[in-house]
Every structure is written in structure tokens, then in C-alpha cells.
């Protein structure tokens, strides 16, 4: 079984990549900016949530 800290770290790396992909799409002016906004905002929110979850797991 996979450790929960490892699973959280894999999720954190994935959301950071998603956020950077969205920000990159905004900078190069893709034809559909809605998807880039969605990736950037969703990735940022989930990154913050996973960071808070990791801090909560470390203090417990």
C-alpha cells in the first residue's frame, strides 16, 4: 500500500505542473484562454490545499 505522504507529494507535483501549464498558456495567448484560466486557478487552489494537508500531516 502506498504511503499517504507519498500520495500527497505526487498530487502536489501534478497540480504544480497543471498550474504552470495554465500560466504558460496565458502568456503565449492560446486561442482558448478559458482553459488556461481554468488550469491556472484550479492548479493554484489545489496546490495550496495539498500544501496545507501536508503541513497538517507533518504536525500530527
Secondary structure, DSSP 8 states (H G I E B T S, - for coil): ---HHHHHHHHHHHHHHHHHHHHHHHHTT-S-HHHHHHHHHHHHHHHHHHHHHHHHHHH-
